[in-house]
Structures are given as structure tokens and as C-alpha cells.
Amino acid sequence: MGEQPAGGLSLEQQKAMAEMVQRLVQSPGFQRIPQNSMERMSRALEASESYARMQVNGQRFAQQIAAPLATKLSQIVEAAMRVNLEPLWRALKVTGEALLALFPPNVQALRSQWPLMTSLASSEQLCLVWAPRAEIVEAILAAPDRDSREQVLILNSRHIVADCRAAVVIVAPELQDVIKLLQRAYDAHDDGHPEAAQALATCVLDSMLEQVLAAGTGKILGVIKYELRDTETKQMTAMVLRDTLAACQSALKAKGSWEQEPDGYVRNASIHAASTAGYTQVNAIKAILLATSGAVMLSHPLTAFRRIRELEAGRQPVGAGR
């Protein structure tokens, strides 16, 4: 005899009832009940006076707000169309030209070659920003190897020195006295004394870096390293500083001695280990180019130049202790 659950229905009866309820729920008539209810409610609302008034009020509100807004927007657009934007475009153009003028003029058109220029500054102490003229820079960059580049320097040496003379016209007043010595280095070169030109240009470069860049701290390489790292995130000053500092770093970090022939232009070899191997026509031109670029860099308005201003104010220069 089957078990009688609570409520008096057997398990078979409960199962049959569940199946009946399931068929009822799935029947088309049952499923139309909610839809029919919603339709009846909608018809009742539409027939209601309050609902009709709500619709009318909503339409009036939209007309009172949206129409004036659309009219005002149309007036603003029409007024904007009448504005003369020529002064704005002219101002933007002048601003762009002013910013472009802050970059070395001789290499502004050689943007695709800037990475190669930086590489030559680091590896060959060959600084090509500010001087020489663009045609010579292009010839140097087009040369297939170091020897070929040095031949271009020798063949164009007088033009290069003339371009350097023109570049230092814009140096800061604080550097005018030392620039007089750099002018004499130019004279020595043009008079056929490249060794004298190299020695004097090296002393001028060393003095500017020590007294202005490092503010007399003796930490020239430390400051150069700091400034080079700074140019990695500051693109505006990168082209003004990077190549000059990279060439200075390359020229300063190598030590010179009589036992070892210097590889290119080396500041230490020029001052502390003078020899015919280190004093060459090519190294004289490199020293002149680097001293010239250094003078312009230290005077440049984009850099302010921090070292000169901090030196005048008696403050410790940024990065000097690094």
C-alpha cells in the first residue's frame, strides 16, 4: 500500500497535478493573459482625462524649452561662422615659427637625420648643431665612414670656421669675454695654425663647462650625465642640449696619455698629454665646432640657461652633486 503524504494526496496524484499545472502555464491562452492585461491598461490610460492632460502638458513643455534652445544654438553657430579666424591662424603661425627658430637652424630640415647626428656626437665627438651650414652637415652625414667624414671636415674647414663665427654672435653677455678667446682660435685656424686653434678652443670649452654648466663645482661629467637624462623626457630642450652634451661627454670621459694614441678629439689628451697624434687638423675642427656649440647651448633661451642664472643667484646648480 502506497504511503499517504500529508494533505491526503498520493505521490501519483501529486505528479499528475504538477503535470496539469505545467500544461496550463505553457498553454497559449495562459501566456496571453499578461499581454492582454497590458493592452487593457494602455487603453484605459489613453481614455483617461488625466493621462491626456499629461500628454498635452508634456508637448507644451518640450515646445517651450526645446524650441528656444534650438534657436539659440542656431544663432551661436551663425555667429561663429561670421568670426574672422585669420588673426588666430596668423598668431599660431607666428608662434610656431618662433618655436622653430629656437632649434638649430642648420639642421631644422634634417629631422630624419637627428638620430645619426646624436650617434656621431657620442662616438666621434662630432657636434653638428648650430654650425656648420646645412649643406656641409648633409655631406658629412652622407659620407660612408669616419675617414670620409673627416675628409669632408678638412675640405670645408674654412667654411666651417666662418659658420662658427656667425653662430657665436648670439651668445649670452656672461660669455662675451671667453668668446673673444674663441674668436682668436678661429683666427689661428684661418692663419694656418690648427694646433693653436685646438688648444685654445679646448681651453674655452673646458672653462665654459666648468664655470657655467657645473657652476665651479668641478662635477662637469656628473652634470652632463644629469642633463642628458633630463633630455630623454623633455623633447623641447633635447635638440638644443643633447648633441652638444653627448659630444662633450665623449670628449671628456676618455683619458689621455703619451703611451696611448687618442681616439679622436679628447680633451684630456689635448691639455694633459699633448702630442702630434692628438693635435691634428681634424681634431682642431672638432674642438672649434664643440666649443662653438657649447657657447650657443649655454646661452640658449630654452634652457634659460639654468647654469648662468643659478650662478648669478649664488644657488647650487641642479644635479651638481650627482
C-alpha positions, 0 to 999 in steps of 0.5 A, spaced: 500 500 500 502 506 497 504 511 503 499 517 504 503 524 504 500 529 508 494 533 505 491 526 503 494 526 496 498 520 493 505 521 490 501 519 483 496 524 484 501 529 486 505 528 479 499 528 475 497 535 478 504 538 477 503 535 470 496 539 469 499 545 472 505 545 467 500 544 461 496 550 463 502 555 464 505 553 457 498 553 454 497 559 449 491 562 452 495 562 459 501 566 456 496 571 453 493 573 459 499 578 461 499 581 454 492 582 454 492 585 461 497 590 458 493 592 452 487 593 457 491 598 461 494 602 455 487 603 453 484 605 459 490 610 460 489 613 453 481 614 455 483 617 461 482 625 462 488 625 466 493 621 462 491 626 456 492 632 460 499 629 461 500 628 454 498 635 452 502 638 458 508 634 456 508 637 448 507 644 451 513 643 455 518 640 450 515 646 445 517 651 450 524 649 452 526 645 446 524 650 441 528 656 444 534 652 445 534 650 438 534 657 436 539 659 440 544 654 438 542 656 431 544 663 432 551 661 436 553 657 430 551 663 425 555 667 429 561 663 429 561 662 422 561 670 421 568 670 426 574 672 422 579 666 424 585 669 420 588 673 426 588 666 430 591 662 424 596 668 423 598 668 431 599 660 431 603 661 425 607 666 428 608 662 434 610 656 431 615 659 427 618 662 433 618 655 436 622 653 430 627 658 430 629 656 437 632 649 434 638 649 430 637 652 424 642 648 420 639 642 421 631 644 422 630 640 415 634 634 417 629 631 422 630 624 419 637 625 420 637 627 428 638 620 430 645 619 426 647 626 428 646 624 436 650 617 434 656 621 431 656 626 437 657 620 442 662 616 438 666 621 434 665 627 438 662 630 432 657 636 434 653 638 428 648 643 431 648 650 430 654 650 425 656 648 420 651 650 414 646 645 412 649 643 406 656 641 409 652 637 415 648 633 409 655 631 406 658 629 412 652 625 414 652 622 407 659 620 407 660 612 408 665 612 414 669 616 419 675 617 414 670 620 409 667 624 414 673 627 416 675 628 409 669 632 408 671 636 415 678 638 412 675 640 405 670 645 408 674 647 414 674 654 412 667 654 411 666 651 417 670 656 421 666 662 418 659 658 420 662 658 427 663 665 427 656 667 425 653 662 430 657 665 436 654 672 435 648 670 439 651 668 445 649 670 452 653 677 455 656 672 461 660 669 455 662 675 451 669 675 454 671 667 453 668 668 446 673 673 444 678 667 446 674 663 441 674 668 436 682 668 436 682 660 435 678 661 429 683 666 427 689 661 428 685 656 424 684 661 418 692 663 419 694 656 418 695 654 425 690 648 427 694 646 433 693 653 436 686 653 434 685 646 438 688 648 444 685 654 445 678 652 443 679 646 448 681 651 453 674 655 452 670 649 452 673 646 458 672 653 462 665 654 459 663 647 462 666 648 468 664 655 470 657 655 467 654 648 466 657 645 473 657 652 476 665 651 479 663 645 482 668 641 478 662 635 477 662 637 469 661 629 467 656 628 473 652 634 470 652 632 463 650 625 465 644 629 469 642 633 463 642 628 458 637 624 462 633 630 463 633 630 455 630 623 454 623 626 457 623 633 455 623 633 447 623 641 447 630 642 450 633 635 447 635 638 440 638 644 443 642 640 449 643 633 447 648 633 441 652 638 444 652 634 451 653 627 448 659 630 444 662 633 450 661 627 454 665 623 449 670 628 449 671 628 456 670 621 459 676 618 455 683 619 458 689 621 455 696 619 455 703 619 451 703 611 451 696 611 448 694 614 441 687 618 442 681 616 439 679 622 436 678 629 439 679 628 447 680 633 451 684 630 456 689 628 451 689 635 448 691 639 455 694 633 459 698 629 454 699 633 448 702 630 442 702 630 434 697 624 434 692 628 438 693 635 435 691 634 428 687 638 423 681 634 424 681 634 431 682 642 431 675 642 427 672 638 432 674 642 438 672 649 434 665 646 432 664 643 440 666 649 443 662 653 438 656 649 440 657 649 447 657 657 447 650 657 443 647 651 448 649 655 454 646 661 452 640 658 449 633 661 451 630 654 452 634 652 457 634 659 460 640 657 461 639 654 468 647 654 469 648 662 468 642 664 472 643 659 478 650 662 478 648 669 478 643 667 484 649 664 488 644 657 488 647 650 487 646 648 480 641 642 479 644 635 479 651 638 481 652 633 486 650 627 482 
